[in-house]
Amino acid sequence: MSTLNGKVVIVTGGSSGIGRATALGFATEGAKVLITGRRAALVDEAASGHPNIAGMVANAAAPDDAGRTIAKAIDTWGRLDVLVNNAGAGAILPLADATAGRITDIFAVNVLGPSLLATAALPHLMATRGTIINVSSTFGHKPAAGLSHYAASKAALEHLTRCWALELASHGVRVNAVAAGPTESGALTGMMGLSAEQAAAVKEQERGQIPLKRRGEPDDVARWIVQLADPCSEWVTGQVIAVDGGLGLS
């Protein structure tokens, strides 16, 4: 029997890409998974992929939705073992085009949202000696022109990971992060707002830069998230694991 059997997991941004693969990975290990997303149709479709997955519409950046999300998991299954802060926002945003609104939108999802969810989840995670896993990016520690505010928000999330790990260790709560490289998740045409042609050009450029010469698949990242949540990783905390085909080295 899996060591994750019966555990309760929340995955934000779980309706597509890495989040959806992560939810399915936990569910197949016997965990009960609550996914969140902003579009009801996508959430419902993802939740239908396994009987252990339930969904709700929630915005990771909305303060009221943090408590509502945690309450849904507790009301449904009575406990919480794992919080995966996967929902993300970003933009190709040159400094000359930066505005208060666009910067705030990125940090609201990538920094404020995980913080409020972790705060709301904390009493329940302390009760189960659970874990928080934040999903960062190669660009949280690798500079890139035009991605300064996205990269800065992910750098903040990585440092929150380390600080929370120290703060919560005495309570038995582990905190780690996975820094994902370019992954086939639809983020370029969705989150980043590129046209199909622009996205194709970026993908080709990225494949040339990645030492292993391919972009990642959602499962490449998801399996590390599941691994970090597994009790067999109980002596790992405060770490940012790069899963990026070596891009961070180039």
C-alpha positions in Angstrom: 0.0 0.0 0.0 1.3 3.5 -0.9 2.5 5.6 2.0 0.3 8.4 0.5 -2.9 6.3 0.8 -5.5 8.3 2.6 -3.6 11.5 2.7 -5.4 14.7 1.8 -3.8 17.0 -0.7 -4.6 20.5 -2.1 -3.2 21.4 -5.6 -3.8 25.0 -6.7 -4.0 25.5 -10.4 -4.8 21.8 -10.7 -6.9 22.0 -13.9 -4.1 21.8 -16.4 -0.4 21.2 -17.0 1.8 20.5 -14.0 -1.0 20.9 -11.5 -3.3 18.4 -13.3 -0.5 15.8 -13.6 0.4 16.3 -9.9 -3.2 15.8 -8.8 -3.4 12.6 -10.9 -0.1 11.4 -9.5 -1.3 11.8 -5.9 -4.7 10.3 -6.7 -3.2 7.2 -8.2 -1.2 6.7 -5.0 -4.5 6.7 -3.0 -4.5 10.3 -1.8 -7.7 12.4 -1.8 -7.0 15.5 -3.9 -8.7 18.9 -4.1 -7.8 20.9 -7.1 -8.6 24.6 -7.6 -8.7 26.8 -10.7 -10.5 29.8 -12.0 -12.5 28.2 -14.9 -15.2 25.8 -13.8 -15.3 23.8 -17.0 -11.6 23.0 -16.9 -11.7 22.2 -13.1 -14.7 19.8 -13.7 -12.9 18.1 -16.6 -9.7 17.6 -14.6 -11.6 16.3 -11.5 -13.4 13.8 -13.7 -10.0 12.1 -14.5 -9.9 10.1 -11.2 -12.5 9.3 -8.5 -10.1 10.6 -5.8 -10.0 14.1 -7.3 -12.5 16.8 -6.3 -12.5 20.3 -7.7 -13.6 23.8 -6.8 -13.4 27.2 -8.5 -11.1 29.5 -6.6 -8.6 32.2 -7.4 -5.2 31.7 -5.7 -4.7 35.4 -5.5 -8.0 36.2 -3.8 -7.6 36.5 0.0 -11.1 35.2 0.8 -10.5 32.1 -1.4 -7.6 30.9 0.7 -9.7 30.1 3.7 -12.5 28.8 1.6 -10.2 26.4 -0.2 -8.8 25.0 3.1 -12.3 24.7 4.6 -13.4 22.7 1.6 -10.7 20.1 2.1 -11.4 19.9 5.8 -15.2 19.7 5.4 -14.8 17.0 2.8 -12.1 14.8 4.3 -11.5 16.0 7.8 -7.8 16.6 7.5 -5.0 18.2 5.4 -1.6 16.6 4.8 -0.1 18.4 1.7 -0.5 21.8 0.2 0.9 22.3 -3.3 1.1 25.9 -4.3 1.2 25.4 -8.1 -1.0 28.2 -9.4 1.2 30.8 -11.2 1.1 34.0 -13.1 3.6 35.6 -15.4 4.2 37.8 -18.4 6.9 38.7 -20.8 7.2 42.2 -19.4 10.1 44.4 -20.4 10.9 47.1 -17.8 9.8 49.8 -20.1 6.3 48.3 -20.2 6.0 47.6 -16.4 3.0 49.1 -14.7 1.8 48.9 -11.1 -1.2 46.8 -12.1 0.8 44.2 -14.1 3.5 43.8 -11.4 0.8 43.5 -8.7 -1.0 40.8 -10.7 2.1 38.6 -10.9 3.0 39.0 -7.2 -0.6 38.4 -6.1 -0.6 34.9 -7.5 3.0 33.9 -7.0 3.8 35.4 -3.6 0.6 36.6 -1.8 -1.5 33.6 -2.8 0.9 30.9 -1.5 1.4 32.9 1.7 -2.3 33.2 2.5 -3.0 29.6 1.6 -0.1 28.4 3.8 -1.3 30.6 6.7 -4.8 29.2 6.4 -3.5 25.6 6.1 -1.0 25.8 8.9 -3.1 24.6 11.9 -4.2 21.6 9.9 -0.7 20.8 8.6 0.7 21.1 12.1 -1.9 18.5 13.3 -0.8 16.0 10.6 2.9 17.0 10.5 2.3 17.7 6.9 4.2 19.4 4.1 4.1 22.4 1.8 5.5 22.2 -1.7 5.8 25.4 -3.8 6.2 25.3 -7.5 8.9 27.7 -8.7 10.7 28.1 -11.9 14.3 28.0 -13.3 13.9 31.7 -13.6 13.6 32.0 -9.8 17.4 31.7 -9.8 18.4 32.3 -13.4 18.1 35.8 -14.9 16.3 36.4 -18.1 15.7 39.6 -20.0 12.0 40.5 -20.2 11.0 38.2 -17.3 12.3 40.3 -14.4 9.1 40.6 -12.4 8.0 37.0 -13.0 11.6 35.9 -12.1 11.6 38.1 -9.0 8.3 36.7 -7.8 9.6 33.1 -8.1 12.8 34.1 -6.4 10.6 35.4 -3.5 8.7 32.1 -3.5 12.0 30.2 -3.2 13.1 32.3 -0.3 9.8 31.9 1.4 10.3 28.2 1.0 13.6 28.3 2.9 12.3 30.7 5.6 9.1 28.7 6.2 11.2 25.5 6.4 13.2 27.0 9.3 10.1 28.4 11.0 8.0 25.3 10.8 10.6 22.6 11.4 9.9 22.5 15.1 6.2 21.8 14.3 7.1 18.9 12.1 6.0 20.7 8.9 8.3 20.3 6.0 8.5 23.0 3.2 10.2 22.4 -0.2 10.0 23.7 -3.7 10.3 22.3 -7.2 11.8 24.8 -9.7 10.3 23.7 -13.1 12.0 24.4 -16.4 10.1 25.0 -19.7 7.2 22.5 -19.7 4.6 21.6 -22.2 1.7 23.1 -20.3 0.2 25.8 -22.5 1.8 28.6 -20.4 3.3 30.4 -23.4 0.1 31.0 -25.2 -1.9 31.2 -21.9 -0.1 32.8 -19.0 2.6 34.5 -21.1 0.1 35.7 -23.8 2.2 34.7 -26.9 0.7 33.9 -30.3 1.0 30.3 -31.5 3.8 31.4 -33.9 5.7 33.2 -31.1 5.3 30.3 -28.8 6.7 27.9 -31.4 9.8 30.1 -31.8 10.3 30.3 -28.1 10.0 26.5 -27.7 12.6 26.0 -30.4 15.0 28.4 -28.8 14.5 26.7 -25.4 15.2 23.3 -26.8 18.5 24.6 -28.0 19.4 26.1 -24.6 18.4 23.1 -22.5 21.3 20.7 -22.1 19.1 17.6 -22.4 17.6 19.1 -25.6 13.9 18.8 -24.8 11.2 20.7 -23.0 9.7 19.0 -20.0 6.4 17.1 -19.8 4.1 17.8 -16.8 4.8 14.3 -15.4 8.5 15.1 -15.3 7.8 17.8 -12.7 4.8 16.2 -11.0 6.6 13.0 -10.0 9.1 15.1 -8.0 6.3 17.0 -6.2 4.7 13.7 -5.2 8.1 12.4 -4.1 8.7 15.4 -1.9 5.3 14.9 -0.2 5.9 11.2 0.4 6.8 10.4 4.0 10.0 8.7 2.6 11.3 12.2 2.1 10.8 13.1 5.8 14.4 14.3 6.2 14.2 16.8 3.4 13.1 20.4 4.0 14.0 23.9 2.8 15.2 22.6 -0.6 14.5 23.9 -4.0 14.8 21.0 -6.5 15.5 22.1 -10.1 13.7 19.9 -12.6 14.6 21.6 -15.8 16.8 19.4 -18.0 19.8 21.3 -16.8 18.7 24.7 -18.1 19.7 26.4 -14.8 23.3 25.3 -15.5 23.5 26.9 -19.0 
